[in-house]
């Protein structure tokens, strides 16, 4: 599950989430509400790493 906590968003904003899989990187785009949100992604295989906002369009930190 990916959980996003948001601060000072003017409205819903798009956020790209990168799932690193054995077969390569899979990109998903979600819409983050001003209150934040959480998403579960079904991949069928283990996820090696989760990255958010790799294009640096929004300031984001990854906490494990």
N, C-alpha and C positions, 0 to 999 in steps of 0.2 A: 504494500500500500504506500502511496505517495501522499503526504499531507503537506499542505501549504498554508502558512500563516501570513496574512497580508497586513501591511501598514500603509495608511494614507493613499489608497488607490482611489482615483476619481470615479471609477465604475469598473465593470468587468473588463479584464484585459487577457489577451491570449498569452499562453505560456507553453513553450516547447519542452517536452520531457523526453530524454534520450535513454533508451534501455539497451545496454550492451549485452548482447547474447553471443553464444558460441558461434552462431552463423553470421554475426555482424551486428550493426547498430540499427535499432528500430526506433523511429521518431514518432511521437504522439503529440498532438496539440490539444490542450484543454483550455477552458475559459475559467479564469480565477475571479471570483466575486470579491468585492471589497472586504468581505468577512473571511476570505480564504476558502479552502475546500480540501477534499481528499478524493483520491481515485485509486481504483484497483485495476490492474492490467493483466489480462490472461494472455500468457505467451506460450504455454505448453512446454516450455523448457526453463531451466534456471536462468535468472538474471544475474550477470556478473557485476554490473555497476549501473547505478541510476544517476543521470546528470540532468540538471535543470538549467534552462536559459543559457545554453552553450553559445548562443549568438550574442549574448550580452545586451539584449534589448531591454531587460529589466535587471535590477540588482537583486541577486539571489544568493543564498548560502545553503549548502547541503549539510545537514546534521544527521548523523547515523545513530 
